[in-house]
Amino acid sequence: MRRLVFYGCFFLLVWNVSLIYAQDKEIVRQALACKDYDRVIEETNRADTLDAECREWRLQAFRALGRWTDVRNLLEEALSADTTQAGVYADLADCYRQQGNVRKASGLYAHAVRMAPEVDYLRRRYVQSLLSLEDYAQVRKACHDWLSHDSLSAEAYRFLGQSFEAVDSLVPAFLGYRAAYRLDSLDAQTVARVANIFNSSEQYEDALEVTEKYRLTDTTSLDVNRQNAKAYCLLERYPEAIRRYEALKQAGDRSFLTYYYLGVSYYGDNWFYGAYDNLKEALKKAPPSPANIHTLVYFARAASRTSWKDEGVKAMEKAMEYLLPADSLKGVMYGTLAECYELNRDSEGQIRALKKRYECMPNRVLLYRIGMCYYWRKDWDNAIQYLRRYMAEVPEKEREARDEKGNLKKDTKTYYQNAEDYIKKIEEERFFEGKK
């Protein structure tokens, strides 16, 4: 009888403990469902309740709160008890990566790959860590090892392409991407990278082909849409480019390149206020510097055609500061600066810029333009000087307009003939002013 009572009491005790334990776990489950991670940590803090399930809940809570040191400690405890789980090594590697120790993470991913070479996820994380370390030789080695286990892995070929693209080896990079594309033409990253190489190689129609084909099944990929819009812009198909870039902005894309190319597209489509607004945003993303001088130039040209002409002149003057004296672009830049001054009705600044351009890139038409600037300022002496310098450089056979057969075109005047007419007008003005 006593024995029966003993076993009955023991059963009730075990049943009560199990019930309490089950109730504790239910509390943790409810806390997880409500994202109450502090409560989860509190309820799983007792060592006697820390079974595998509770440990996983505790890890989940620590990860959600970004407490990576606590995550690492838990995982190392788990490894000290069992070193045969490749997933635990990968989780520990993720922890080190979050803490910024990518090299340590890479070593742990490599160990996990050796333990479970058939798991693509582990290989992917290992290769990504090597890419972060810019260890491209090891990336290629890891990819070849991956392909030796799975020759149909599109991801391995894509990563192989990335390792070559990172060192500007575009031909082998393209071969890697092409192999990945043939295996999976619906992978957004592969399509975007193939299109990027096409755009970089000025094969804009090819970039459009692959991106438009992808967009038949998915129009949401930012990377693909960026390359698609860029191809339209560089093909000077500005209305299509504008639609694509505006859609990117609506999707939340606020990158420098989106603002820049949208501004260029609006400029090419002759909507200068749209160009001004977007190029100004681009300059906020990447303040003026030698690296983004083209942004400054486009902004200057756009602003000079809007109500903010002064901003255009200042932007162009800023762009000029970044050019070295021997820079081949300097002459072109002075020409754009002269254009900005002209639109701002600053003829003095225009003359100054045109003279600088002539110093960099001697061209007789510049002499004509300088002479005309002086003419409209009624600076007769300088006007005559530069118009005559221009006329002296024009070959005799080019002084009159002729058709393809060499016949004179009576209804067309050359700059030379215009210069003659303006000099005569100046002499008439002087005559009426009583000057010799």
C-alpha positions as CSV (number, residue, x, y, z in Angstrom):
1,M,0.0,0.0,0.0
2,R,2.8,2.4,1.0
3,R,4.5,1.6,-2.3
4,L,1.4,2.4,-4.2
5,V,1.0,5.8,-2.4
6,F,4.7,6.6,-3.1
7,Y,4.3,5.9,-6.8
8,G,1.1,7.9,-6.9
9,C,2.7,10.9,-5.3
10,F,5.7,10.6,-7.5
11,F,3.5,10.5,-10.6
12,L,1.6,13.6,-9.4
13,L,4.8,15.5,-8.8
14,V,6.2,14.7,-12.2
15,W,2.9,15.6,-13.8
16,N,2.7,18.9,-12.0
17,V,6.3,19.7,-13.0
18,S,5.6,18.8,-16.6
19,L,2.4,21.0,-16.5
20,I,4.3,23.9,-15.0
21,Y,7.1,23.4,-17.6
22,A,4.5,23.3,-20.4
23,Q,2.8,26.4,-19.1
24,D,6.2,28.2,-19.0
25,K,6.8,27.3,-22.6
26,E,3.4,28.6,-23.6
27,I,4.3,31.9,-22.0
28,V,7.5,32.1,-24.1
29,R,5.6,31.2,-27.3
30,Q,3.1,34.0,-26.6
31,A,5.9,36.4,-25.9
32,L,7.5,35.5,-29.2
33,A,4.2,35.9,-31.1
34,C,4.0,39.4,-29.6
35,K,7.6,40.2,-30.4
36,D,8.2,40.7,-26.6
37,Y,11.8,39.6,-26.8
38,D,12.8,40.9,-23.4
39,R,10.1,38.7,-21.8
40,V,11.4,35.7,-23.9
41,I,14.9,36.3,-22.5
42,E,13.5,36.6,-18.9
43,E,11.4,33.4,-19.1
44,T,14.3,31.4,-20.6
45,N,16.9,32.6,-18.2
46,R,16.7,29.6,-15.9
47,A,19.3,26.9,-16.7
48,D,16.9,24.1,-15.9
49,T,14.5,25.2,-18.7
50,L,17.2,25.8,-21.3
51,D,16.5,22.8,-23.6
52,A,17.2,22.9,-27.3
53,E,13.8,24.6,-28.1
54,C,14.3,27.2,-25.4
55,R,17.8,27.9,-26.5
56,E,16.6,28.5,-30.0
57,W,13.9,30.9,-28.7
58,R,16.6,32.7,-26.6
59,L,18.9,33.0,-29.7
60,Q,16.0,34.4,-31.7
61,A,15.3,37.1,-29.1
62,F,19.0,38.0,-28.8
63,R,19.3,38.3,-32.6
64,A,16.1,40.5,-32.8
65,L,17.6,42.8,-30.2
66,G,21.0,42.9,-31.8
67,R,22.7,41.4,-28.7
68,W,25.4,39.7,-30.8
69,T,27.7,39.0,-27.9
70,D,25.0,37.0,-26.1
71,V,24.3,35.2,-29.4
72,R,27.9,34.3,-29.7
73,N,28.1,33.0,-26.1
74,L,25.1,30.8,-26.5
75,L,26.4,29.3,-29.8
76,E,29.8,28.7,-28.4
77,E,28.2,26.8,-25.5
78,A,26.2,24.7,-28.0
79,L,29.4,24.0,-29.9
80,S,31.3,22.9,-26.8
81,A,28.5,20.3,-26.2
82,D,28.3,19.2,-29.9
83,T,30.8,20.0,-32.6
84,T,29.1,18.0,-35.4
85,Q,26.5,20.6,-36.4
86,A,27.4,22.5,-39.5
87,G,24.5,24.9,-39.0
88,V,25.8,26.0,-35.6
89,Y,29.1,27.0,-37.2
90,A,27.2,28.9,-39.9
91,D,25.1,30.7,-37.2
92,L,28.3,31.6,-35.3
93,A,29.8,32.9,-38.5
94,D,26.7,35.1,-39.0
95,C,27.2,36.5,-35.5
96,Y,30.8,37.4,-36.2
97,R,29.8,39.0,-39.5
98,Q,27.3,41.1,-37.7
99,Q,30.0,42.2,-35.3
100,G,32.2,43.2,-38.2
101,N,34.7,40.4,-37.9
102,V,34.3,39.2,-41.5
103,R,37.6,37.3,-41.6
104,K,36.6,35.2,-38.5
105,A,33.2,34.6,-40.1
106,S,34.8,33.5,-43.4
107,G,36.8,30.8,-41.6
108,L,33.7,29.5,-39.8
109,Y,31.7,29.4,-43.1
110,A,34.6,27.5,-44.7
111,H,34.5,25.0,-41.9
112,A,30.7,24.6,-42.3
113,V,31.2,24.0,-46.0
114,R,33.7,21.2,-45.4
115,M,31.2,19.6,-43.0
116,A,28.2,19.9,-45.4
117,P,29.5,20.4,-49.0
118,E,26.1,19.7,-50.5
119,V,24.4,22.7,-48.8
120,D,24.3,25.6,-51.2
121,Y,23.4,28.1,-48.5
122,L,26.6,27.5,-46.7
123,R,28.6,27.9,-49.9
124,R,26.8,31.1,-50.7
125,R,27.6,32.6,-47.3
126,Y,31.2,31.6,-47.6
127,V,31.6,33.2,-51.0
128,Q,29.8,36.3,-49.9
129,S,32.2,36.7,-47.0
130,L,35.2,36.3,-49.4
131,L,33.7,39.0,-51.6
132,S,33.4,41.3,-48.6
133,L,37.1,40.7,-47.9
134,E,37.9,41.4,-51.6
135,D,39.8,38.1,-51.7
136,Y,38.9,37.4,-55.3
137,A,41.4,34.6,-55.9
138,Q,39.8,32.6,-53.0
139,V,36.3,33.5,-54.4
140,R,37.3,31.9,-57.7
141,K,38.7,28.9,-55.9
142,A,35.5,28.5,-53.9
143,C,33.4,28.8,-57.0
144,H,35.3,26.2,-58.9
145,D,35.0,23.9,-55.9
146,W,31.3,24.6,-55.8
147,L,30.9,23.8,-59.6
148,S,32.9,20.6,-59.1
149,H,30.1,19.4,-56.8
150,D,27.2,21.0,-58.8
151,S,28.0,22.0,-62.4
152,L,24.5,23.5,-62.9
153,S,24.8,26.1,-60.1
154,A,23.8,29.4,-61.6
155,E,24.8,31.2,-58.4
156,A,28.4,29.8,-58.5
157,Y,28.8,31.1,-62.1
158,R,27.4,34.5,-61.0
159,F,29.8,34.8,-58.1
160,L,32.6,33.8,-60.5
161,G,31.6,36.6,-62.8
162,Q,31.6,39.1,-59.8
163,S,35.1,38.1,-58.9
164,F,36.4,39.0,-62.3
165,E,34.3,42.1,-62.7
166,A,35.7,43.4,-59.4
167,V,39.2,43.5,-61.0
168,D,37.9,44.9,-64.3
169,S,38.4,41.7,-66.2
170,L,35.1,42.2,-68.2
171,V,35.5,39.4,-70.7
172,P,35.8,36.5,-68.2
173,A,33.2,38.3,-66.0
174,F,30.8,38.3,-68.9
175,L,31.4,34.6,-69.6
176,G,30.6,33.8,-66.0
177,Y,27.4,35.9,-66.1
178,R,26.4,34.4,-69.4
179,A,26.7,30.9,-68.0
180,A,24.6,31.9,-65.0
181,Y,22.0,33.6,-67.3
182,R,21.7,30.5,-69.4
183,L,21.0,28.4,-66.3
184,D,18.6,31.0,-64.8
185,S,17.5,33.9,-66.9
186,L,15.0,35.0,-64.2
187,D,17.6,35.8,-61.5
188,A,17.5,39.6,-61.0
189,Q,21.1,39.9,-59.9
190,T,22.4,38.0,-62.9
191,V,20.3,40.0,-65.4
192,A,21.3,43.3,-63.8
193,R,25.0,42.4,-63.9
194,V,24.8,41.3,-67.6
195,A,23.0,44.5,-68.5
196,N,25.6,46.5,-66.6
197,I,28.4,45.1,-68.7
198,F,26.4,45.7,-71.9
199,N,25.9,49.4,-70.8
200,S,29.6,49.7,-69.8
201,S,30.5,48.4,-73.3
202,E,28.1,50.8,-75.0
203,Q,25.9,47.8,-76.1
204,Y,22.8,49.6,-75.1
205,E,20.4,47.6,-77.3
206,D,21.6,44.4,-75.8
207,A,21.1,45.8,-72.3
208,L,17.5,46.7,-73.2
209,E,16.9,43.2,-74.6
210,V,17.8,41.3,-71.5
211,T,16.2,43.8,-69.1
212,E,12.9,44.1,-71.0
213,K,12.8,40.3,-71.3
214,Y,13.1,40.1,-67.5
215,R,10.5,42.7,-67.0
216,L,7.9,40.5,-68.7
217,T,7.8,38.4,-65.5
218,D,8.9,40.9,-62.8
219,T,8.9,44.7,-62.9
220,T,9.9,45.3,-59.3
221,S,13.7,44.7,-59.3
222,L,15.4,48.0,-58.6
223,D,18.8,46.7,-60.0
224,V,17.3,45.5,-63.3
225,N,15.1,48.7,-63.7
226,R,18.2,50.9,-63.1
227,Q,20.1,49.2,-65.9
228,N,17.0,49.3,-68.1
229,A,16.5,53.0,-67.5
230,K,20.2,53.7,-68.0
231,A,20.1,52.0,-71.4
232,Y,17.2,54.1,-72.5
233,C,19.0,57.3,-71.4
234,L,22.3,56.4,-73.1
235,L,20.3,55.6,-76.3
236,E,18.9,59.1,-76.0
237,R,15.4,57.6,-75.8
238,Y,14.6,60.2,-73.1
239,P,10.8,59.8,-72.7
240,E,11.2,56.1,-71.9
241,A,14.1,56.8,-69.6
242,I,12.1,59.4,-67.7
243,R,9.2,57.0,-67.2
244,R,11.6,54.3,-65.9
245,Y,13.5,56.7,-63.6
246,E,10.3,58.3,-62.2
247,A,9.0,54.8,-61.5
248,L,12.3,54.0,-59.6
249,K,11.8,57.2,-57.5
250,Q,8.2,56.1,-56.8
251,A,9.6,52.7,-55.6
252,G,11.8,54.5,-53.1
253,D,15.1,54.7,-55.1
254,R,16.9,57.9,-53.9
255,S,20.3,57.0,-55.3
256,F,22.7,59.5,-56.8
257,L,22.7,57.7,-60.2
258,T,18.9,57.7,-60.4
259,Y,18.8,61.5,-59.8
260,Y,21.7,62.1,-62.2
261,Y,20.4,60.1,-65.2
262,L,16.9,61.4,-64.6
263,G,18.2,64.9,-64.7
264,V,20.2,64.2,-67.9
265,S,17.1,62.6,-69.5
266,Y,15.0,65.6,-68.7
267,Y,17.7,67.9,-70.1
268,G,17.8,65.8,-73.3
269,D,14.0,66.0,-73.5
270,N,14.3,69.9,-73.1
271,W,12.5,70.0,-69.8
272,F,15.1,72.1,-68.0
273,Y,13.2,72.6,-64.8
274,G,12.9,68.8,-64.3
275,A,16.6,68.5,-65.1
276,Y,17.4,71.3,-62.6
277,D,15.4,69.7,-59.7
278,N,16.9,66.2,-60.1
279,L,20.5,67.3,-60.8
280,K,20.3,69.4,-57.7
281,E,19.3,66.4,-55.7
282,A,22.1,64.4,-57.3
283,L,24.6,67.1,-56.1
284,K,23.2,66.7,-52.6
285,K,24.0,63.0,-52.7
286,A,27.5,63.6,-54.1
287,P,28.7,67.1,-53.3
288,P,30.8,68.9,-56.0
289,S,34.1,67.2,-56.6
290,P,36.4,66.3,-59.5
291,A,34.7,62.8,-59.6
292,N,31.3,64.2,-60.4
293,I,32.2,67.1,-62.6
294,H,29.8,66.0,-65.3
295,T,26.9,66.5,-62.8
296,L,28.0,70.0,-62.2
297,V,28.2,70.7,-65.9
298,Y,24.7,69.3,-66.6
299,F,23.3,71.2,-63.6
300,A,24.9,74.4,-64.8
301,R,23.5,74.0,-68.3
302,A,20.0,73.2,-66.9
303,A,20.0,76.0,-64.3
304,S,21.1,78.5,-67.0
305,R,17.9,77.7,-68.9
306,T,15.6,78.2,-65.9
307,S,15.0,81.0,-63.4
308,W,18.2,80.1,-61.5
309,K,20.7,81.4,-64.0
310,D,23.0,82.6,-61.3
311,E,23.2,79.1,-59.9
312,G,24.2,77.8,-63.3
313,V,27.1,80.3,-63.7
314,K,28.3,79.5,-60.1
315,A,28.1,75.7,-60.8
316,M,30.1,76.1,-64.0
317,E,32.7,78.2,-62.3
318,K,33.0,75.6,-59.6
319,A,33.4,72.9,-62.3
320,M,36.3,74.8,-63.9
321,E,38.2,74.9,-60.6
322,Y,38.5,71.1,-60.8
323,L,40.3,71.0,-64.1
324,L,44.0,70.8,-64.4
325,P,45.7,73.2,-66.9
326,A,46.6,70.4,-69.3
327,D,43.1,68.8,-69.1
328,S,41.8,68.1,-72.6
329,L,38.3,68.9,-71.4
330,K,39.2,72.5,-70.4
331,G,38.4,74.0,-73.8
332,V,35.0,72.3,-73.9
333,M,34.3,73.4,-70.4
334,Y,35.1,77.0,-71.2
335,G,32.7,76.8,-74.0
336,T,29.9,75.7,-71.7
337,L,30.8,78.4,-69.2
338,A,30.5,81.0,-72.0
339,E,27.1,79.5,-72.8
340,C,26.0,79.9,-69.2
341,Y,27.2,83.5,-69.1
342,E,25.3,84.2,-72.4
343,L,22.1,82.8,-71.0
344,N,22.6,85.0,-67.9
345,R,23.1,88.0,-70.2
346,D,26.6,88.6,-68.9
347,S,28.5,89.4,-72.1
348,E,31.6,90.4,-70.2
349,G,31.9,87.0,-68.6
350,Q,31.0,85.3,-72.0
351,I,33.9,87.1,-73.7
352,R,36.3,86.2,-71.0
353,A,35.3,82.5,-71.2
354,L,35.4,82.4,-75.1
355,K,38.9,83.9,-75.0
356,K,40.0,81.1,-72.5
357,R,38.4,78.5,-74.8
358,Y,40.3,79.9,-77.8
359,E,43.6,79.6,-75.8
360,C,42.9,75.9,-75.2
361,M,41.2,75.1,-78.5
362,P,42.1,77.6,-81.2
363,N,39.1,77.8,-83.7
364,R,38.4,80.8,-86.0
365,V,34.6,80.6,-85.3
366,L,35.5,81.6,-81.7
367,L,37.0,84.8,-83.0
368,Y,33.8,85.5,-84.8
369,R,31.7,84.9,-81.7
370,I,34.0,87.1,-79.6
371,G,33.8,89.9,-82.2
372,M,30.0,89.6,-82.1
373,C,29.9,89.8,-78.3
374,Y,31.9,93.1,-78.6
375,Y,29.5,94.3,-81.4
376,W,26.4,93.9,-79.2
377,R,28.3,95.7,-76.4
378,K,29.0,98.5,-78.9
379,D,32.7,98.1,-78.3
380,W,33.5,98.9,-81.9
381,D,37.3,98.7,-81.8
382,N,37.4,95.2,-80.3
383,A,34.5,94.1,-82.5
384,I,36.4,95.1,-85.7
385,Q,39.6,93.6,-84.4
386,Y,38.2,90.1,-83.7
387,L,35.9,90.1,-86.8
388,R,38.9,90.9,-89.0
389,R,41.1,88.3,-87.3
390,Y,38.3,85.8,-88.1
391,M,38.1,86.9,-91.7
392,A,41.9,86.6,-92.1
393,E,41.8,82.9,-91.2
394,V,39.0,81.9,-93.6
395,P,40.3,80.3,-96.8
396,E,39.1,82.1,-99.9
397,K,37.1,79.2,-101.2
398,E,35.1,79.1,-98.0
399,R,34.2,82.8,-97.9
400,E,31.0,82.3,-100.0
401,A,28.3,79.7,-99.7
402,R,28.4,77.1,-102.4
403,D,26.5,73.9,-103.2
404,E,28.0,70.5,-103.8
405,K,28.7,71.4,-107.5
406,G,30.6,74.5,-106.5
407,N,27.8,76.9,-107.6
408,L,27.2,80.1,-105.5
409,K,24.2,79.9,-103.1
410,K,22.7,83.4,-103.4
411,D,20.2,82.9,-100.5
412,T,22.8,81.7,-98.0
413,K,25.4,83.8,-96.1
414,T,28.6,82.6,-94.5
415,Y,30.0,83.8,-91.3
416,Y,32.6,85.6,-93.4
417,Q,30.0,87.6,-95.3
418,N,28.2,88.3,-92.0
419,A,31.4,89.6,-90.6
420,E,31.8,91.9,-93.6
421,D,28.3,93.2,-93.1
422,Y,28.8,93.9,-89.4
423,I,32.1,95.8,-90.0
424,K,30.2,98.0,-92.6
425,K,27.5,98.6,-90.0
426,I,30.1,99.7,-87.4
427,E,31.6,102.1,-90.0
428,E,28.2,103.5,-90.6
429,E,27.6,103.9,-86.9
430,R,30.9,105.7,-86.6
431,F,30.1,107.9,-89.6
432,F,26.9,109.1,-88.0
433,E,28.7,109.6,-84.7
434,G,31.1,111.9,-86.5
435,K,34.1,109.6,-86.2
436,K,36.6,108.9,-88.9
